[in-house]
Amino acid sequence: MTQRFSFDLKATDGTARTGVISTPRGDIRTPAFMPVGTAATVKAMLPGSVRETGADILLGNTYHLMLRPTAERIDRLGGLHRFMNWDGPILTDSGGFQVMSLAELRKLNEEGVSFRSHIDGARHMLTPERSMEIQKLLGSDIVMCFDECPALPADRARLESSMELSMRWAQRSRDAFGDRPGHALFGIQQGGDDAELRARSAEALRGIGFDGYAVGGLAVGEGQEIMFRVLDTAPGMLPADKPRYLMGVGKPDDIVGAVKRGIDMFDCVLPSRSGRTGQAFTPRGVVNIKNARHADDPRPLDDSCDCPCCTGYSRAYLHHVFRSQEIISSMLLTWHNLRYYQRLMADIRAAIAAGNFAGFEAAFEAGRAAGDIPPV
């Protein structure tokens, strides 16, 4: 078992890449999708079930875990992997995005961000140093540096000051992270939708030096067209021999478009959250299982899928348990959605390795355009 973090680029097709990230806790096949385990659990799933969907790595959330049950408690109990019974790699975000978007009464300055907990109103201070300390206590394999993520649209002055602050925080994160063999620290590129600011951010991050690089500040309301315009240039500003991670993305077509533009890693709550609200992802688009058309349908959700939801249950049953608010509805639909995402990533990896990403993309778009199977 390797005792260091490394990235091996196996093949490229245009700007799309496939490879393997090696960590002491296991390999991560890229492009990779990371299910989100916000509070040390992927909602409605057992860790072993998440592994069965094909996931190599999970994401944990610094902000939520620092508030409850606290990083110190998780550390005393043996670290996040033991705490949540997941033996594969874990990436933790820095907490910055949640502080900016969720926390009330927050105050931002050069030192960091002070805020009140959304749970009990207690006052907390999150700085680059504290974020590194929390993620070390959690024992995460991939640590994200602490940054500020402004919502889009924003004017250039706001984007520039935010990016420059994030780069100063990136240096402090690097200094506080120190030398931790087997653990990786990723820098986060900022700059909103401004290519010149993105280039300056990338130059600053390369100067500091990180084990991987994220494209941050997207999927914050700007829309796919703007996101893809940024991704036409932003990934290429980052080192080609390190993983590139697009934070918080996304919908299946977002992922395909981002892979085409050079991204290697993704995370999003969409497959699990959608499963709990009765929405299922299929090669023919999204199926809304609560619709009455499914009430008498004996067919599976997706006859091409090998998950327990599709091999064991009918659309009629899924419609019934969702309408009845049974817990098994969330379990089955979440399992299916996570499996759909992992099948999508496996198909992407195979297409890149075969030099046929364009063919894959055309088939992906044609399937979605066809729409759901006709009603019975």
C-alpha positions, 0 to 999 in steps of 0.5 A: 500500500502506497504511503504517499499521495500521487496522481498518474495521468493514464490517458487524454482525449482532447482536454479530457483526462483519465488517471488514478490518484493514489492515497494510503487509503486506496486509489481514486479513479478519475474523473471521479465523483465524490458522494457528499457525506455532510455530517459523517453520513451519506444520507439514507445510505450505509457506507458499504452501500456507498462503496457498492455504488462504485465510489472511491472517495467521500466528501465530509463537511468541516463546517457541520462537523466542527459544530456537531459533534466537533472535530475534537470529539471525532479525533478522540473517537479515532478519526472520521474514517473510524467514526463513520465506518468508511475505510476509503479516502475522504476529502474535507472542504475547508468550511469557508463556503458554508460559513459564507452561505449558511452562517448568520451574523458572520464577520469577515476580516483578514484574520478569518471569519467569525460567525454564529452557529446555525445550531445553537447560536454559539460564536465561532472563529474560522481561520486558515489555521483553525480550518487546517487544525480541524481537518487534521483532527478529522484525519481527512486524506485530502484537505482543502485550503481555507478560502472565500467564495463570493456569489456570482454575479459580482463586480470586478473589484469585489472579485479581485479583493476576494481572490487576493484575500483567498490567496493570502489565506492559501499561503497561511493554509499551506504554512499551517498544514505543514509536512503530513506524508500521505495527506494532500492539501489542495489549493483553490483557484478563485476569480469568479468569471474574470479570466485575468483574475483566474490567471493571477489566482492560478499563478499565486497557487502554483507559486505556493505549491499544492498537491492538487488544485480546485476550481472554486467560485463556480456553481454559485448561481452563474448558470452553465453557460458562464461556468463553461466559459470559465472552464474553457480556460481555467483548468489549463491555468493549473498544473497538468500533473496534478488533479483538478477538482471542480467544487460543488458540481453538479448535474450530469451534463455539467459533469460531462461538459467539465470533463471535456474541459479538463476537470478530474474530480467532482462532488455534489449533493444532487444525487442524494438530495434528489433521491429524497425528493423523488427524482431519479437520474437515468440515461434518458433524463430525470424521472419524477417518481411522484407522478401519477403515470408511474402508479401502475407501471411494473417496469424498473426505473432504468432497465440498464441499471444494476442497482438494487432499486432497479433490479428488485423494484418496480416504478409502481412500488417506488411511486407508492413508497414515495407517496407513503413517505416510507424511508425505503423510498429515500434509500432506494432512490439515493442508491440508484442515483449514486449508482447512476453517477458512478456508472456515468463516471466509469463510462466517461473514463472508458471513453477517454481511455479509448479515445472516444469521448466525442462519441460518448458525449453524443450518445449521452446527449441523444439519450437525454434528448429521447426522454423517459420511456412511454407510459404503460 
